[in-house]
Amino acid sequence: MGKTVKVSGPLIIAEGMADSKMYDVVRVSDKGLIGEVIELRGDKASVQVYEETAGLGPGEEVTSTGEPLSVELAPGLISGIFDGIQRPLTTLFFKYGSRISRGVSVNNLDRDKKWKFSPRVKAGDAVEAGDILGVVQETEIIEHRILVPNGISGKIASIEEGDFTIEDTVAVIQTDSGKKPVAMLRKWPVRKGRPYKEKLSPDKPMVTGQRVIDTLFPVARGGVAAVPGPFGSGKTVVQHQLAKWADADIIVYVGCGERGNEMTDVLNEFPELTDPKTGEPLMKRTILIANTSDMPVAAREASIYTGITIAEYFRDMGYNVAIMADSTSRWAEALREMSGRLEEMPGDEGYPAYLSSRLAEFYERAGIVRLLGSAERTGSVTAIGAVSPPGGDLSEPVSQATLRIVKVFWGLSASLAYKRHFPAIDWLISYSLYADKMRDWYTDNVSADFAKYRQFVMTVLQEEAALDEIVRLVGMDALSSKDRLTMETAKIIREDYLHQNAFDDVDTYTSMQKQFLMLKLIYEFNSRAGEAIENFASLNEILALSCKDKIGRAKYIEEKNLAEFDEISKIMGAEMKSLVQGGEENV
C-alpha cells in the first residue's frame, strides 16, 4: 500500500509502490477512485486516475489490485452503453442518477441475468483454445459463441445445456494439469492484443453503400481508414452512415472526447434505427462506448483500447467487426496532457514522442485473421478513425502520424461541406491503397467493367480540376466542345453520383450493383455525347435531352426496380441517334 505525495489533475504520484507493475490498476483514497500505473521510478509510481481528483491531497492511500486494466467479455455486451473503462452507463444512471459519482463500483456486466446456453460439443470430445463450446442467442441478430479459453486444451469432461449466469460453470475440460471449469465470463487486458493463428492480406471490400467510398476509395474488410477533416465537415455523419450501413456483423462505436450533444444524438438515434439486413433495431448488433469531452481526460486513452479489445473478442467468434473511433485527435490530446504532467520531453506541438507508436498499436490490432481452434475460421476487425486537425491543417502531428499507418484516407473538405455536398470527401486528396488489390473481387462480384468505369470517373474529375483554372480566368466559352462536355460530365458525377442524401430512404444506401449501373449510364452518356458532338450536334442540344434528367434522378431508383436503368439507356440511345441524324442533315 502506498501514499500519495503529489496530485496534479488526473495524475498522482504515490510512494511505497515498489511491489506494483506497469499498467496495474490501483484504487486511490477511501473513495476507491480507479487509476492505472503509467510510470515507475524506484518505489514511486505515477498513476493516471480515471475519475475526478478534486479534493485529493498528499497522504491518501493507494492500493494496487495487482491486475492490469481489463474488460469483461461475456453475453450482455451487445446493445450495451459503456464509459471508457467499461462501466455500464445505463446501470449507473438508474443507480446514481445522471452524474456518475466518484468511486462508484458496479459490475461491468450483469451477474444475475441468466442466458440459455446450447452446447456445440459433447463429453469426451477433444477441444483446443478457440474451439466453440456452445452458443447463447444474445439478440435476435447475434449468436454469442462461447469459446475454449486461451491456453487450455484437452477433452470435455462435462458440459450442460440450460440457463446460466455468466459466472456459472457451463463446462469442465480435462487437461494435462487437471480439470478446468469454464464459465461464460472472461477477462482480458485492454492493452494486449488477443492471439490468432495468422494475419491475412485483406482482399475483399467492406461495402458501405456510400458511393464515393465504395467506388473511388474502398476500405477492405480488415483494413484501416482515417477520416480527417475540419470542424463541421461531416466526420461524425460519415461514421454514423458507416455504422448504419457497412457490411459488418457487429459495430463498436467509440465516442472518444467528443461533444456530449453528439454522443446524445448517437445514443438516441441508434436504438431507433432499423438494421437493413434483418429489420431489427440496429442496437441489437452495436456496442457504444461513450467518453465525452467533460469526462476525466485519462479515460479517453482507455476508451480506445476498451473498444478494440471488445472488437477482437467478437472477431475471435468468426464475426466481421467494424470499430469507429471518433475521434483519435481527442485521444492524442489526452496523451499530450498526461505526458505534460509526467514532465516528459515533448515532441511536435507538445505531443509525446511516442504518439506514432501508440497510434500504430491501435491500428495494427485491426486486420483479417485466421482464428485459433481446430476448425478453419476467419474473422476481421476493420478500424475507422476520425481525425480532427485544428483548423483543418493536415500537416499537424496526429494527421501525419495516422497517414503513415492507414491505407485509406478520406479527406473531408470544408468547402464541399459549405456547398452542402455530402459526404464531403474531397476526391482530389483522398486515396485507397486497397483498390487495386480488390480488383478481382469487383470483377467476380460486380462486373469486369467496374474498374474501367472507376478509372473513367477519376480521370474526368482530375481533368475538371485542370480545366477549372482556365474557366476561372477566361470563362466557359473559351473551352472547346469536348472540354465543355468533360466539365458537364464531371458535374453529373459530382452532383448526381458522389453527392448522397443520408436522410432519403432510397439514396442513403446504394448497393454495388446499383452503383455499377449508375456509373455505366454516366459513361454511356459521355461516350454517346462525344460521338454526337463529332457528328455536329451541339452541346446545348445534348444537355437539353430528357435522358440527362433521368440520369440525375437515377439515384432515387429503388433496389427492386433496377430494370429501369435499361430503359434509361434505351431512351438515351434513341435521343442521341436522332440528334446525330439531325446534325448530319443540317450539315
C-alpha positions as CSV (number, residue, x, y, z in Angstrom):
1,M,0.0,0.0,0.0
2,G,1.4,3.4,-1.0
3,K,0.7,7.0,-0.1
4,T,0.2,10.0,-2.4
5,V,2.9,12.7,-2.4
6,K,1.6,14.8,-5.3
7,V,-1.7,15.4,-7.1
8,S,-1.6,17.1,-10.5
9,G,-5.0,17.0,-12.1
10,P,-5.7,13.4,-13.2
11,L,-2.0,12.4,-12.4
12,I,-1.0,11.5,-8.9
13,I,2.5,10.4,-7.6
14,A,2.5,7.7,-4.9
15,E,5.5,6.4,-2.9
16,G,5.8,3.0,-1.3
17,M,4.7,1.3,-4.6
18,A,7.8,-1.0,-5.2
19,D,5.6,-4.1,-5.5
20,S,3.4,-2.7,-8.3
21,K,3.9,-3.2,-12.0
22,M,3.4,-1.1,-15.1
23,Y,-0.3,-0.8,-16.1
24,D,-1.5,-2.2,-12.8
25,V,-4.9,-1.0,-11.7
26,V,-5.0,0.8,-8.4
27,R,-7.6,2.2,-6.0
28,V,-6.9,5.7,-4.7
29,S,-8.1,7.1,-1.3
30,D,-11.0,5.9,0.8
31,K,-13.3,6.8,-2.1
32,G,-11.8,4.0,-4.2
33,L,-11.0,6.0,-7.3
34,I,-9.8,3.9,-10.2
35,G,-6.3,4.5,-11.6
36,E,-3.6,2.9,-13.6
37,V,0.2,2.9,-13.1
38,I,1.8,4.5,-16.1
39,E,5.4,5.2,-14.8
40,L,7.6,3.6,-12.1
41,R,10.7,5.3,-10.7
42,G,12.1,3.4,-7.7
43,D,9.3,2.9,-5.2
44,K,7.4,5.9,-6.7
45,A,4.6,5.3,-9.2
46,S,2.8,7.8,-11.4
47,V,-0.9,6.9,-11.7
48,Q,-3.4,8.3,-14.1
49,V,-6.8,8.4,-12.4
50,Y,-9.9,7.7,-14.5
51,E,-12.1,9.8,-12.2
52,E,-12.2,13.4,-10.9
53,T,-9.4,14.0,-8.4
54,A,-10.7,17.3,-6.9
55,G,-10.3,17.2,-3.1
56,L,-7.4,14.7,-3.0
57,G,-4.2,15.6,-1.3
58,P,-0.9,14.1,-0.1
59,G,-1.2,11.2,2.3
60,E,-4.1,9.4,0.6
61,E,-3.8,5.6,0.5
62,V,-3.1,3.9,-2.9
63,T,-3.8,0.2,-3.1
64,S,-2.7,-1.9,-6.1
65,T,-5.0,-4.6,-7.3
66,G,-2.1,-6.5,-8.9
67,E,-4.1,-6.8,-12.2
68,P,-3.9,-4.8,-15.4
69,L,-6.8,-2.7,-16.7
70,S,-9.1,-5.4,-18.2
71,V,-12.5,-5.7,-19.8
72,E,-15.2,-8.3,-19.0
73,L,-16.2,-10.3,-22.0
74,A,-19.4,-12.4,-21.9
75,P,-23.0,-12.3,-23.1
76,G,-24.5,-8.9,-22.2
77,L,-22.1,-6.8,-24.3
78,I,-24.4,-6.3,-27.3
79,S,-26.7,-3.3,-27.0
80,G,-24.6,-2.1,-24.1
81,I,-23.6,1.5,-23.5
82,F,-20.3,1.8,-21.5
83,D,-17.9,4.5,-20.5
84,G,-14.2,4.5,-21.3
85,I,-13.3,1.8,-18.7
86,Q,-16.4,-0.3,-19.4
87,R,-18.7,0.8,-16.6
88,P,-22.3,0.4,-17.8
89,L,-23.8,3.8,-18.1
90,T,-27.4,2.6,-18.1
91,T,-26.9,0.8,-14.8
92,L,-25.1,3.8,-13.3
93,F,-27.9,6.1,-14.4
94,F,-30.6,4.0,-12.6
95,K,-28.5,3.6,-9.6
96,Y,-26.8,7.0,-9.1
97,G,-28.6,9.5,-11.5
98,S,-27.5,11.5,-14.4
99,R,-24.0,12.3,-13.0
100,I,-21.5,9.5,-12.2
101,S,-20.4,9.7,-8.6
102,R,-16.7,9.2,-7.8
103,G,-15.6,5.8,-6.7
104,V,-18.8,4.0,-7.7
105,S,-18.4,0.3,-8.1
106,V,-20.7,-1.7,-10.2
107,N,-20.3,-4.9,-12.2
108,N,-19.4,-4.2,-15.8
109,L,-21.8,-7.0,-17.0
110,D,-25.0,-8.2,-15.3
111,R,-24.2,-11.1,-12.9
112,D,-27.8,-12.0,-12.2
113,K,-29.3,-12.4,-15.7
114,K,-29.5,-16.0,-16.9
115,W,-28.7,-16.9,-20.5
116,K,-29.7,-20.1,-22.4
117,F,-26.5,-22.0,-23.2
118,S,-26.7,-24.5,-26.0
119,P,-23.6,-26.8,-26.3
120,R,-21.9,-27.5,-29.6
121,V,-19.6,-30.2,-28.3
122,K,-20.3,-33.3,-26.0
123,A,-18.5,-35.0,-23.2
124,G,-15.4,-36.9,-24.5
125,D,-14.7,-34.5,-27.4
126,A,-11.2,-33.2,-27.8
127,V,-11.0,-29.4,-27.9
128,E,-8.3,-26.7,-28.1
129,A,-8.2,-23.0,-27.5
130,G,-10.5,-21.1,-29.8
131,D,-13.0,-24.0,-30.4
132,I,-16.7,-23.3,-29.9
133,L,-18.0,-24.9,-26.8
134,G,-21.6,-23.6,-27.2
135,V,-23.7,-20.6,-28.1
136,V,-26.0,-18.1,-26.5
137,Q,-28.6,-16.3,-28.6
138,E,-27.8,-12.8,-27.2
139,T,-30.0,-10.8,-29.5
140,E,-32.2,-11.7,-32.4
141,I,-29.3,-10.9,-34.7
142,I,-26.2,-12.0,-32.8
143,E,-25.3,-15.5,-31.7
144,H,-22.8,-15.2,-28.9
145,R,-20.2,-18.1,-29.2
146,I,-18.6,-19.3,-26.1
147,L,-15.0,-20.4,-26.9
148,V,-12.4,-22.6,-25.2
149,P,-10.3,-20.1,-23.2
150,N,-6.8,-19.3,-24.4
151,G,-4.1,-21.7,-23.2
152,I,-6.5,-24.6,-22.5
153,S,-6.8,-27.8,-24.5
154,G,-8.0,-31.3,-23.6
155,K,-11.2,-33.3,-23.5
156,I,-14.6,-32.3,-22.4
157,A,-15.2,-33.9,-19.0
158,S,-18.8,-32.5,-18.7
159,I,-21.0,-29.9,-20.4
160,E,-24.6,-28.9,-19.7
161,E,-27.4,-27.2,-21.6
162,G,-29.6,-24.8,-19.7
163,D,-29.9,-21.3,-18.2
164,F,-26.8,-20.0,-16.6
165,T,-25.4,-16.7,-15.3
166,I,-22.1,-15.6,-16.9
167,E,-20.2,-16.8,-13.7
168,D,-21.7,-20.3,-13.6
169,T,-19.7,-23.2,-14.9
170,V,-21.0,-24.4,-18.2
171,A,-18.3,-27.0,-19.0
172,V,-15.3,-28.8,-17.4
173,I,-12.3,-29.5,-19.6
174,Q,-9.9,-32.3,-18.6
175,T,-6.3,-31.0,-19.3
176,D,-2.9,-32.4,-18.7
177,S,-2.7,-30.4,-15.5
178,G,-6.2,-31.3,-14.2
179,K,-9.8,-30.3,-14.6
180,K,-10.5,-26.7,-15.7
181,P,-14.0,-25.3,-15.1
182,V,-15.2,-22.9,-17.8
183,A,-17.7,-20.1,-17.4
184,M,-19.1,-17.7,-20.0
185,L,-17.3,-14.7,-18.4
186,R,-13.8,-13.9,-19.5
187,K,-11.4,-11.0,-18.7
188,W,-8.8,-9.6,-21.0
189,P,-6.2,-6.8,-20.5
190,V,-7.1,-4.0,-22.8
191,R,-3.5,-3.2,-23.9
192,K,-2.7,-6.7,-25.0
193,G,-3.9,-7.9,-28.4
194,R,-5.8,-11.2,-28.5
195,P,-4.0,-14.1,-30.1
196,Y,-4.7,-15.7,-33.5
197,K,-3.0,-18.1,-35.9
198,E,-2.2,-15.9,-38.8
199,K,-2.9,-12.4,-40.2
200,L,-4.1,-12.5,-43.8
201,S,-3.9,-9.9,-46.5
202,P,-7.2,-8.0,-47.0
203,D,-8.7,-8.6,-50.5
204,K,-12.4,-8.1,-50.1
205,P,-14.1,-4.7,-49.6
206,M,-16.3,-3.7,-46.7
207,V,-19.3,-2.5,-48.7
208,T,-20.6,0.7,-47.1
209,G,-23.4,1.7,-49.5
210,Q,-21.7,5.1,-49.8
211,R,-20.9,5.7,-53.5
212,V,-17.9,7.9,-53.1
213,I,-16.3,5.3,-50.7
214,D,-17.3,2.1,-52.5
215,T,-16.4,3.3,-56.0
216,L,-13.4,5.6,-55.6
217,F,-11.9,4.9,-52.1
218,P,-12.9,1.5,-50.9
219,V,-11.8,0.1,-47.5
220,A,-11.0,-3.6,-47.2
221,R,-12.6,-5.8,-44.7
222,G,-10.0,-6.0,-42.0
223,G,-8.4,-2.7,-43.3
224,V,-7.8,0.6,-41.6
225,A,-9.0,4.0,-42.7
226,A,-8.8,7.6,-41.4
227,V,-11.4,10.4,-41.8
228,P,-9.6,13.7,-41.2
229,G,-11.4,17.0,-41.6
230,P,-12.0,20.4,-40.0
231,F,-14.9,21.3,-37.8
232,G,-18.3,20.9,-39.4
233,S,-17.1,18.9,-42.4
234,G,-19.1,15.8,-41.5
235,K,-16.7,13.3,-39.9
236,T,-19.3,12.1,-37.4
237,V,-22.0,11.9,-40.0
238,V,-19.7,9.7,-42.2
239,Q,-19.0,7.4,-39.3
240,H,-22.7,7.2,-38.4
241,Q,-23.5,6.2,-42.0
242,L,-20.8,3.6,-41.9
243,A,-22.1,2.3,-38.6
244,K,-25.6,2.0,-40.1
245,W,-24.9,0.5,-43.5
246,A,-21.4,-1.0,-43.5
247,D,-21.2,-4.7,-44.4
248,A,-20.2,-5.7,-40.8
249,D,-21.8,-8.2,-38.4
250,I,-21.1,-6.1,-35.3
251,I,-20.4,-2.4,-34.8
252,V,-18.3,-1.0,-31.9
253,Y,-18.7,2.8,-31.8
254,V,-16.2,4.7,-29.5
255,G,-17.1,8.3,-28.8
256,C,-13.7,9.5,-27.5
257,G,-13.7,13.0,-26.2
258,E,-16.5,14.1,-28.5
259,R,-19.1,16.8,-27.5
260,G,-21.8,15.5,-25.3
261,N,-24.6,16.5,-27.6
262,E,-23.1,14.4,-30.4
263,M,-23.0,11.4,-28.2
264,T,-26.5,12.1,-27.1
265,D,-27.6,12.1,-30.8
266,V,-25.9,8.7,-31.2
267,L,-27.5,7.2,-28.1
268,N,-30.9,8.5,-29.0
269,E,-30.7,7.6,-32.7
270,F,-29.2,4.2,-32.8
271,P,-31.9,2.4,-30.8
272,E,-34.5,3.8,-33.2
273,L,-32.7,2.8,-36.4
274,T,-33.6,-0.4,-38.2
275,D,-30.9,-2.8,-39.3
276,P,-31.5,-3.0,-43.1
277,K,-30.3,-6.7,-43.2
278,T,-32.6,-8.1,-40.5
279,G,-35.3,-5.5,-39.8
280,E,-34.4,-5.5,-36.1
281,P,-33.2,-2.3,-34.2
282,L,-29.6,-1.5,-35.1
283,M,-28.6,-1.5,-31.4
284,K,-29.0,-5.3,-31.4
285,R,-25.6,-5.6,-33.2
286,T,-24.0,-2.5,-31.8
287,I,-21.9,-1.7,-28.7
288,L,-21.4,2.0,-27.7
289,I,-18.6,3.4,-25.7
290,A,-19.3,6.9,-24.6
291,N,-16.5,9.1,-23.2
292,T,-17.5,12.7,-23.8
293,S,-15.2,15.7,-23.5
294,D,-16.4,16.6,-20.0
295,M,-15.4,13.2,-18.6
296,P,-12.0,12.8,-17.0
297,V,-9.3,13.1,-19.6
298,A,-7.4,10.0,-18.7
299,A,-10.4,7.8,-19.5
300,R,-10.2,8.9,-23.1
301,E,-7.0,7.0,-23.5
302,A,-8.5,3.8,-22.1
303,S,-11.7,4.0,-24.2
304,I,-9.8,3.3,-27.5
305,Y,-8.2,0.2,-26.0
306,T,-11.5,-0.9,-24.4
307,G,-13.2,-0.7,-27.8
308,I,-10.6,-2.5,-29.8
309,T,-10.4,-5.4,-27.2
310,I,-14.2,-5.9,-27.4
311,A,-13.9,-5.9,-31.2
312,E,-11.2,-8.5,-31.1
313,Y,-13.4,-10.7,-28.8
314,F,-16.2,-10.8,-31.4
315,R,-13.7,-11.3,-34.2
316,D,-12.5,-14.4,-32.4
317,M,-16.0,-15.8,-32.7
318,G,-15.7,-15.5,-36.5
319,Y,-17.6,-12.2,-37.0
320,N,-16.6,-9.3,-39.1
321,V,-16.5,-6.3,-36.8
322,A,-16.2,-2.6,-37.6
323,I,-14.9,-0.2,-34.9
324,M,-15.4,3.6,-35.3
325,A,-13.2,5.8,-33.2
326,D,-14.4,9.4,-33.0
327,S,-12.0,11.0,-32.6
328,T,-8.4,9.9,-32.3
329,S,-7.3,13.5,-32.1
330,R,-9.1,13.8,-28.7
331,W,-7.3,10.6,-27.6
332,A,-4.0,12.1,-28.7
333,E,-4.8,15.3,-26.7
334,A,-5.3,13.1,-23.6
335,L,-1.9,11.6,-24.3
336,R,-0.4,15.1,-24.6
337,E,-1.9,16.2,-21.3
338,M,-0.7,13.2,-19.4
339,S,2.7,13.4,-21.0
340,G,3.0,17.1,-19.9
341,R,2.1,16.3,-16.3
342,L,4.7,13.5,-16.3
343,E,7.2,16.2,-17.4
344,E,8.3,14.1,-20.4
345,M,10.3,15.7,-23.2
346,P,7.7,17.0,-25.7
347,G,7.7,16.2,-29.4
348,D,5.9,18.2,-32.2
349,E,3.3,20.6,-30.9
350,G,3.7,19.2,-27.4
351,Y,2.6,15.7,-28.3
352,P,4.7,12.9,-26.7
353,A,7.5,11.4,-28.7
354,Y,5.7,8.0,-28.7
355,L,2.5,9.4,-30.3
356,S,3.2,7.5,-33.6
357,S,3.9,4.2,-31.9
358,R,0.7,4.4,-29.8
359,L,-1.4,5.1,-32.9
360,A,0.2,2.2,-34.6
361,E,-0.5,-0.1,-31.7
362,F,-4.2,0.7,-32.0
363,Y,-4.5,0.4,-35.8
364,E,-2.3,-2.7,-36.1
365,R,-4.8,-4.6,-34.0
366,A,-7.2,-4.4,-36.9
367,G,-7.0,-7.0,-39.7
368,I,-8.5,-10.2,-41.1
369,V,-7.0,-13.2,-39.3
370,R,-7.1,-17.0,-39.3
371,L,-8.6,-17.9,-35.9
372,L,-7.4,-20.2,-33.2
373,G,-9.2,-23.6,-33.0
374,S,-9.3,-26.9,-34.8
375,A,-11.8,-25.6,-37.4
376,E,-10.7,-23.4,-40.2
377,R,-12.3,-20.0,-39.5
378,T,-11.6,-16.3,-40.1
379,G,-12.7,-13.1,-38.5
380,S,-11.9,-9.4,-39.1
381,V,-11.7,-6.1,-37.4
382,T,-12.0,-3.0,-39.6
383,A,-10.8,0.2,-37.9
384,I,-12.0,3.6,-39.0
385,G,-10.7,6.6,-37.0
386,A,-11.8,10.2,-37.3
387,V,-9.1,12.8,-37.0
388,S,-9.9,16.4,-36.0
389,P,-6.9,18.6,-37.1
390,P,-7.1,22.1,-35.6
391,G,-8.2,24.5,-38.4
392,G,-8.2,21.6,-40.9
393,D,-4.4,21.6,-41.0
394,L,-3.5,18.1,-42.2
395,S,0.2,18.8,-41.6
396,E,-0.3,18.6,-37.8
397,P,1.3,15.6,-36.0
398,V,-1.8,13.4,-35.4
399,S,-2.9,13.6,-39.0
400,Q,0.6,12.9,-40.3
401,A,1.2,10.0,-37.9
402,T,-2.1,8.5,-38.8
403,L,-1.4,8.8,-42.6
404,R,1.8,6.8,-42.2
405,I,-0.2,3.9,-40.8
406,V,-3.6,3.7,-42.6
407,K,-4.1,2.7,-46.2
408,V,-7.4,4.6,-46.8
409,F,-7.6,8.4,-46.5
410,W,-11.0,10.0,-46.8
411,G,-10.0,13.7,-46.7
412,L,-13.0,15.8,-45.8
413,S,-13.3,19.3,-47.3
414,A,-14.8,22.3,-45.6
415,S,-15.5,23.9,-49.0
416,L,-17.6,20.9,-50.1
417,A,-19.4,20.9,-46.7
418,Y,-20.2,24.6,-47.1
419,K,-21.7,23.8,-50.6
420,R,-23.9,21.2,-48.9
421,H,-22.1,18.4,-50.8
422,F,-22.2,15.3,-48.5
423,P,-20.3,13.1,-47.9
424,A,-17.8,15.9,-48.2
425,I,-14.9,13.6,-49.2
426,D,-12.5,15.5,-51.4
427,W,-11.8,13.2,-54.4
428,L,-8.6,15.2,-55.3
429,I,-6.8,14.5,-52.0
430,S,-8.3,11.1,-50.9
431,Y,-6.9,7.7,-51.8
432,S,-7.2,4.0,-51.1
433,L,-4.3,1.6,-51.4
434,Y,-6.7,-1.4,-51.3
435,A,-8.4,-0.6,-54.6
436,D,-6.0,-2.5,-56.9
437,K,-5.8,-5.5,-54.6
438,M,-9.6,-5.8,-54.7
439,R,-9.9,-5.6,-58.5
440,D,-10.6,-9.4,-58.8
441,W,-13.4,-9.2,-56.2
442,Y,-15.1,-6.4,-58.2
443,T,-14.6,-8.4,-61.4
444,D,-16.1,-11.5,-59.9
445,N,-18.9,-10.0,-57.9
446,V,-19.9,-6.8,-59.7
447,S,-18.6,-6.6,-63.3
448,A,-15.4,-6.9,-65.3
449,D,-16.1,-3.3,-66.4
450,F,-16.2,-1.8,-62.9
451,A,-12.5,-1.0,-62.8
452,K,-12.8,0.8,-66.2
453,Y,-15.7,2.9,-65.0
454,R,-13.9,3.8,-61.8
455,Q,-10.9,4.9,-63.7
456,F,-13.1,7.0,-66.1
457,V,-14.6,8.8,-63.1
458,M,-11.2,9.6,-61.6
459,T,-9.9,10.8,-64.9
460,V,-12.9,13.1,-65.6
461,L,-12.7,14.6,-62.1
462,Q,-9.0,15.3,-62.4
463,E,-9.5,16.8,-65.9
464,E,-12.2,19.0,-64.5
465,A,-9.8,20.3,-61.8
466,A,-7.3,21.3,-64.5
467,L,-10.0,22.9,-66.7
468,D,-11.5,24.8,-63.8
469,E,-8.4,27.1,-63.7
470,I,-8.9,28.0,-67.3
471,V,-12.7,28.7,-66.8
472,R,-11.9,31.0,-63.8
473,L,-9.5,33.0,-66.0
474,V,-11.3,33.3,-69.3
475,G,-14.8,31.7,-68.9
476,M,-16.5,28.6,-70.1
477,D,-16.9,29.9,-73.6
478,A,-13.2,29.7,-74.2
479,L,-13.3,25.9,-73.9
480,S,-13.8,23.5,-76.9
481,S,-17.0,21.5,-77.1
482,K,-15.1,18.4,-76.0
483,D,-13.7,20.1,-72.9
484,R,-17.2,21.6,-72.1
485,L,-18.6,18.1,-72.3
486,T,-15.9,16.9,-69.8
487,M,-17.0,19.7,-67.4
488,E,-20.6,18.8,-67.8
489,T,-19.9,15.1,-67.2
490,A,-17.9,16.0,-64.1
491,K,-20.8,18.0,-62.9
492,I,-23.1,14.9,-63.3
493,I,-20.6,12.8,-61.5
494,R,-20.3,15.3,-58.6
495,E,-24.0,16.2,-58.2
496,D,-25.8,13.0,-59.2
497,Y,-23.3,10.3,-58.2
498,L,-20.9,11.4,-55.5
499,H,-23.5,13.6,-53.6
500,Q,-25.7,11.3,-51.4
501,N,-28.6,12.2,-49.2
502,A,-28.3,10.4,-45.9
503,F,-31.9,11.4,-45.0
504,D,-33.5,10.0,-48.1
505,D,-34.8,6.4,-47.6
506,V,-33.6,5.3,-51.1
507,D,-30.5,7.4,-51.6
508,T,-29.0,6.8,-48.1
509,Y,-27.7,3.3,-49.3
510,T,-26.6,2.2,-52.7
511,S,-25.8,-1.5,-53.5
512,M,-22.7,-2.3,-55.6
513,Q,-24.9,-3.4,-58.5
514,K,-26.8,-0.1,-58.5
515,Q,-23.5,1.8,-58.2
516,F,-22.3,-0.1,-61.3
517,L,-25.5,0.7,-63.3
518,M,-25.3,4.4,-62.4
519,L,-21.6,4.5,-63.5
520,K,-22.5,2.7,-66.7
521,L,-25.2,5.3,-67.5
522,I,-22.8,8.2,-67.0
523,Y,-20.1,6.5,-69.0
524,E,-22.5,5.9,-71.9
525,F,-23.8,9.4,-71.8
526,N,-20.3,10.8,-72.0
527,S,-19.3,8.4,-74.9
528,R,-22.5,9.0,-76.9
529,A,-22.4,12.7,-76.3
530,G,-18.8,12.8,-77.6
531,E,-19.8,10.9,-80.7
532,A,-22.8,13.3,-81.2
533,I,-20.5,16.3,-81.0
534,E,-18.2,14.8,-83.6
535,N,-21.2,14.5,-85.8
536,F,-22.0,18.2,-85.5
537,A,-24.6,18.0,-82.7
538,S,-24.5,21.0,-80.4
539,L,-23.7,20.5,-76.7
540,N,-26.7,22.7,-75.7
541,E,-29.0,20.3,-77.5
542,I,-27.4,17.3,-75.8
543,L,-27.8,18.9,-72.4
544,A,-31.5,19.6,-73.1
545,L,-32.3,15.9,-73.7
546,S,-34.7,14.2,-71.3
547,C,-32.2,11.3,-70.7
548,K,-29.9,13.7,-68.8
549,D,-32.6,14.5,-66.3
550,K,-33.3,10.8,-65.9
551,I,-29.6,10.1,-65.2
552,G,-29.8,12.8,-62.5
553,R,-32.8,11.1,-60.8
554,A,-31.4,7.5,-61.2
555,K,-30.1,7.6,-57.6
556,Y,-33.7,7.6,-56.4
557,I,-34.5,4.3,-58.3
558,E,-35.2,1.6,-55.7
559,E,-33.1,-1.5,-55.5
560,K,-36.1,-3.7,-56.6
561,N,-36.5,-1.6,-59.8
562,L,-33.0,-1.8,-61.3
563,A,-34.5,-2.8,-64.6
564,E,-35.3,1.0,-65.1
565,F,-31.7,1.6,-65.8
566,D,-32.0,-0.4,-69.1
567,E,-35.0,1.8,-70.0
568,I,-33.0,5.0,-69.4
569,S,-30.1,3.6,-71.5
570,K,-32.5,2.8,-74.4
571,I,-34.1,6.3,-74.2
572,M,-30.6,7.8,-74.3
573,G,-29.6,5.8,-77.3
574,A,-32.7,6.8,-79.2
575,E,-32.4,10.5,-78.4
576,M,-28.6,10.6,-79.2
577,K,-29.3,8.9,-82.5
578,S,-31.9,11.4,-83.5
579,L,-29.6,14.3,-82.6
580,V,-26.8,12.8,-84.7
581,Q,-29.2,12.4,-87.7
582,G,-30.4,15.9,-87.3
583,G,-26.9,17.3,-87.1
584,E,-25.9,15.5,-90.3
585,E,-28.9,16.8,-92.1
586,N,-28.1,20.4,-91.0
587,V,-24.6,20.0,-92.4
